[in-house]
Amino acid sequence: MKVIYPKNEAELKEHILKKIPSLYVMSKTSTVIPYDFLEEIKEEYLVDLSQLEKEIRLERDHLIVRGAVTWEDAIQYLANTDRSIMTYPTEKSACILAGLATSATGEMAFGYGTFRSQIKSCKYLNHEAREISLSNQIIKKNKDYSDFIENYLGFKNPPLPRFEKEVDLMIGTEGQLGIITEAVFKTVKKENYLTFFIKLPKWEEEINAHLEIVEKAQAFREDIRICEFLDSNSIKYLKNPIVENSDLIILEIKETSFEKIYEEFISKLDSIKEDDVFEIDSTKFQEMRVEIPRAVNEINSRNKVIKKGTDAQVPFNKFDGLLKYFRNWSELGIDYNLFGHIGDFHLHFNFLPLSIESDLVNSELESFYQFILKNNGSPFAEHGIGLIKQKFLKDFLPSFTTNYLKNLKKIHDPDNIFFPSGFMNIHEE
Ligand SMILES: Cc1cc2nc3c(=O)[nH]c(=O)nc-3n(C[C@H](O)[C@H](O)[C@H](O)COP(=O)(O)OP(=O)(O)OC[C@H]3O[C@@H](n4cnc5c(N)ncnc54)[C@H](O)[C@@H]3O)c2cc1C
């Protein structure tokens, strides 16, 4: 595979017009593309867009970004304004335009909803390298397809893109229909937030406190924007582990709502004592939070194993069952950790296998997706499908969707040059 780095849009357009099957990437933080194993990627070219010129500006309440702007860049850019972004994935070195392509969510989705819901418009280069604009107007829907997507109404992302608005052509389609060049999205008025940790028993031993907190937190989404989870195994990877042999739930609470949250929520928790709740500096939490998935990637890389983790979200009434399912996995004798967006019943269980344990983990993951299917969960709630998750996709799809995707691909990418080994070319065997 050849790797190229277009420096500007003219060079990018030049490559598109060569009509060579390529995978166009930005910061390469996707957990569903095996960047450590380039031989697994079949496209002729990896077109790395991370050197593209960056443009960023605030117009009224909307941020407009072009090129290789990262979430971190956007945070820095807004630092001296009264606005802030409403989304960032835990890995803030990822690019915002790629975030559209993967339909990224992240910690703040608990309070602010998904990135998709914040998008006003975007632009992309089509197969003729022409720039096309997409608005957030509702489009004419295919009834079968929208009935299928309706099943996933309360989830961050269904197993396939939603295709309800014009911009959805680029959201969650992972660069298979064109290359996104610009995005316009909402910001929010800046407010002060306080970060609190709640210490809990290890989930492998006791889950009552976990369930009580997430259930009661649902009524306070206007006041709490983050409801995250780190288990005791994840905490061991921190440079400064702040607790031992305990799990943590982390809440970011609007400063102006603090008294209300304390009186109506935290002090009313039956399974938590006041001594188990403590405040921490918000920046410290952000730094800690990203250390954990990065450590998972480093361990897998060292063990020469492709990432083996879950990204499933379930309804609250199935969350208890999900934790029990993970408990069985914790007894397999393979290293693991569990962390993620507990307020949305969306956790990342990560196996950390040695390469000789990979086959066992693969077969466990096959069974897990059947469990998610039976429990009406969403299998790929935020990291997308990429190459790594494709083998789990088919069982979630009614048969008509294969043709639906293939037709879209034919219309928008007739030469099959945009990530042709992606999920839209999935074939029935
Ligand atoms: C430590 C860690 C934490 C993470 N936390 C989260 C999280 O909380 N939430 C979350 O959603 N994800 C998370 N991720 C996953 C990842 O960060 C996101 O998927 C992110 O959106 C990828 O951005 P990127 O710039 O790295 O994209 P890349 O990995 O470079 O590309 C990802 C996909 O997007 C496509 N793409 C990239 N740029 C474009 C473009 N301009 N036009 C069209 N298609 C394009 C690519 O073809 C590819 O399919 C995490 C990853 C890591 C490593």
PDBQT file of the ligand as one rigid body, heavy atoms in Angstrom, charges set to zero:
ROOT
HETATM    1  C1  LIG A 501      -8.035   6.682  22.862  1.00  0.00    +0.000 C 
HETATM    2  C2  LIG A 501      -9.220   6.754  21.933  1.00  0.00    +0.000 A 
HETATM    3  C3  LIG A 501     -10.429   7.221  22.416  1.00  0.00    +0.000 A 
HETATM    4  C4  LIG A 501     -11.547   7.316  21.552  1.00  0.00    +0.000 A 
HETATM    5  N1  LIG A 501     -12.725   7.802  22.042  1.00  0.00    +0.000 NA
HETATM    6  C5  LIG A 501     -13.780   7.959  21.212  1.00  0.00    +0.000 A 
HETATM    7  C6  LIG A 501     -15.007   8.516  21.698  1.00  0.00    +0.000 A 
HETATM    8  O1  LIG A 501     -15.158   8.835  22.873  1.00  0.00    +0.000 OA
HETATM    9  N2  LIG A 501     -16.014   8.685  20.805  1.00  0.00    +0.000 N 
HETATM   10  C7  LIG A 501     -15.882   8.339  19.476  1.00  0.00    +0.000 A 
HETATM   11  O2  LIG A 501     -16.824   8.531  18.711  1.00  0.00    +0.000 OA
HETATM   12  N3  LIG A 501     -14.745   7.785  19.020  1.00  0.00    +0.000 NA
HETATM   13  C8  LIG A 501     -13.698   7.614  19.829  1.00  0.00    +0.000 A 
HETATM   14  N4  LIG A 501     -12.527   7.075  19.355  1.00  0.00    +0.000 N 
HETATM   15  C9  LIG A 501     -12.444   6.680  17.944  1.00  0.00    +0.000 C 
HETATM   16  C10 LIG A 501     -11.902   7.772  17.008  1.00  0.00    +0.000 C 
HETATM   17  O3  LIG A 501     -11.209   8.768  17.714  1.00  0.00    +0.000 OA
HETATM   18  C11 LIG A 501     -13.050   8.391  16.204  1.00  0.00    +0.000 C 
HETATM   19  O4  LIG A 501     -13.616   7.402  15.382  1.00  0.00    +0.000 OA
HETATM   20  C12 LIG A 501     -12.619   9.606  15.347  1.00  0.00    +0.000 C 
HETATM   21  O5  LIG A 501     -13.760  10.211  14.775  1.00  0.00    +0.000 OA
HETATM   22  C13 LIG A 501     -11.640   9.248  14.265  1.00  0.00    +0.000 C 
HETATM   23  O6  LIG A 501     -11.025  10.442  13.818  1.00  0.00    +0.000 OA
HETATM   24  P1  LIG A 501      -9.654  10.374  12.981  1.00  0.00    +0.000 P 
HETATM   25  O7  LIG A 501      -9.312  11.753  12.519  1.00  0.00    +0.000 OA
HETATM   26  O8  LIG A 501      -8.619   9.676  13.746  1.00  0.00    +0.000 OA
HETATM   27  O9  LIG A 501     -10.160   9.468  11.762  1.00  0.00    +0.000 OA
HETATM   28  P2  LIG A 501      -9.377   8.352  10.970  1.00  0.00    +0.000 P 
HETATM   29  O10 LIG A 501      -9.027   7.191  11.861  1.00  0.00    +0.000 OA
HETATM   30  O11 LIG A 501      -8.237   8.968  10.255  1.00  0.00    +0.000 OA
HETATM   31  O12 LIG A 501     -10.515   7.878   9.951  1.00  0.00    +0.000 OA
HETATM   32  C14 LIG A 501     -11.653   7.232  10.438  1.00  0.00    +0.000 C 
HETATM   33  C15 LIG A 501     -12.666   6.984   9.320  1.00  0.00    +0.000 C 
HETATM   34  O13 LIG A 501     -13.177   8.215   8.831  1.00  0.00    +0.000 OA
HETATM   35  C16 LIG A 501     -12.980   8.318   7.421  1.00  0.00    +0.000 C 
HETATM   36  N5  LIG A 501     -12.573   9.702   7.144  1.00  0.00    +0.000 N 
HETATM   37  C17 LIG A 501     -11.571  10.374   7.758  1.00  0.00    +0.000 A 
HETATM   38  N6  LIG A 501     -11.507  11.633   7.269  1.00  0.00    +0.000 NA
HETATM   39  C18 LIG A 501     -12.478  11.749   6.345  1.00  0.00    +0.000 A 
HETATM   40  C19 LIG A 501     -12.931  12.807   5.501  1.00  0.00    +0.000 A 
HETATM   41  N7  LIG A 501     -12.372  14.030   5.508  1.00  0.00    +0.000 N 
HETATM   42  N8  LIG A 501     -13.972  12.564   4.669  1.00  0.00    +0.000 NA
HETATM   43  C20 LIG A 501     -14.573  11.352   4.628  1.00  0.00    +0.000 A 
HETATM   44  N9  LIG A 501     -14.173  10.315   5.407  1.00  0.00    +0.000 NA
HETATM   45  C21 LIG A 501     -13.155  10.518   6.252  1.00  0.00    +0.000 A 
HETATM   46  C22 LIG A 501     -11.875   7.340   7.104  1.00  0.00    +0.000 C 
HETATM   47  O14 LIG A 501     -11.979   6.871   5.775  1.00  0.00    +0.000 OA
HETATM   48  C23 LIG A 501     -12.116   6.246   8.108  1.00  0.00    +0.000 C 
HETATM   49  O15 LIG A 501     -13.086   5.365   7.625  1.00  0.00    +0.000 OA
HETATM   50  C24 LIG A 501     -11.424   6.939  20.187  1.00  0.00    +0.000 A 
HETATM   51  C25 LIG A 501     -10.196   6.456  19.711  1.00  0.00    +0.000 A 
HETATM   52  C26 LIG A 501      -9.104   6.373  20.572  1.00  0.00    +0.000 A 
HETATM   53  C27 LIG A 501      -7.798   5.871  20.022  1.00  0.00    +0.000 C 
ENDROOT
TORSDOF 0
